[in-house]
Amino acid sequence: GKGLAPGSYISIFGTALSDASQTLTTEFLPFSMSGVSVSFTSPDGTQDWPGRLWYVSPTQINLQIPWEMQGLTSAQLNVNIGDVSVPYTIPIAPYLPAAFIYGDNLAVAQDKNYHLITDGNPALPGQYIILYANGLGAVDNPPPSGEATPVQPFASTLVTPTVTIGGAEAQVLFSGLTPYSIGLYQIDVV
């Protein structure tokens, strides 16, 4: 109910969403996979944008919300399967941050050598780490929807998030899109 942020990944769950399971492994996200597509329409019906898919299965669709939807407060999401289209009205938010997690609800984070932060490789006070997130909102240099983020110039978020670790505020050095990735945010903190 809080809204979905443009540029972010979302998952749609249901039944009979696809006849097959397909995961994407290319450098860009397509408009359609296994006969499935998702589109978004502005509230006044004057603009349409395709969602960019990276996974479909009979029970789940994962996709990137188009960057072009920044500034909207709602949109109509259309799940298209063959000749059938199912519309849903969804709220749109400027940002809705969430950390990617693994295992026992641990944030996906790496140290300066790109090793995963774990119980065996814990983050230490004063250490530089990279956190990976979704939903951090607009960036100053957005790549086209569904395409990889270039290395230069960096794509920094327009709003700098506040990060706390163990109740203490961390120093944010960078917040933006991870180069060479599609829609993956990173927050570099100390």
C-alpha positions, 0 to 999 in steps of 0.5 A: 500500500505504500507504493512501488518505486520506478526503476525498482524490481517487483514480483507479481505472484499468482497462478497460470502466469506462464506455461514455462519458467524462464530466467534471463541471462542477457545484458538487457531485460526484454519486454516479453518472455514465454508469452508474458508481458507487463505494461503500465499505463498513466492514470489519464491513459495517455502514456504506456510503458513496458515493464522489463522482465527478468523471470517468469514462471507459472506462479511468479513474474519478476520485472523492473518498473520503468524509470519513466514513471517518476512523478506519478502517484498511481498507474495501471499495471497490466499483466498480459498472458497471450491474448488475456490482459489483467489490469490492476491499479497500483500506487507509485512512490518516489522511493520505497527502500528495502535491503536485499537479504539472504539466509536468516534475514541478513542484509546483502553486504560486501567488504571493500574486497567484495567479500560477503559480510557474514558471521565468519566475515563480520563488518567492523566499526569504521570499516567501508562496506557496500549494501545492496538495495531496491527502491531508492528512487530517482537517480541523476543519470538514469540508464534506459529502463531494462538496460545496464548502468554505465560505469561513468558517469555514476548514477547517484540517487537524488535523495541520500538515504539514512543508514543505521547499523546496530542503532548507530548512524553510518556515514553514507559515501555513495548511494546510487546504481551499481555499474554494469547492473540493471536497476541494482542500487548500492549504498557505500557506508562506513 
